[in-house]
Amino acid sequence: MFQWAQGGNLTPAEITEYLESANDPEQTAILERTPANVDAMLRGLSPEWLESNEGGETWNARQVIGHLIHEAEQFRAPLIG
C-alpha cells in the first residue's frame, strides 16, 4: 500500500488512475530521463559504496534502485527503462 507524505493510503488502482491522468509532457520527459540520470550518477562507484547505507533503517543505493524498479513495474509507470 502506497502512502502519501501527507498521510492516507492509496490502492494500486488509485495510483494507476493518477499516473494515467497525469498527462503532463514535462513530467513525462523527466520520468523518461530518469534511467539515464540515475545511471550517470551511479556509474563507476564501487560496490562497497553502492551497498553501504547511513546506518539504522536507511537504504543503500542498490535498495533504492530496486525499489524504483519494483514500483515502476507495479504501477506500470515510466520510471525505469
Secondary structure, DSSP 8 states (H G I E B T S, - for coil): -EE-TTS-EE-HHHHHHHHHH---HHHHHHHHHHHHHHHHHHTT--HHHHH--SSTT---HHHHHHHHHHHHHHHT-TT--
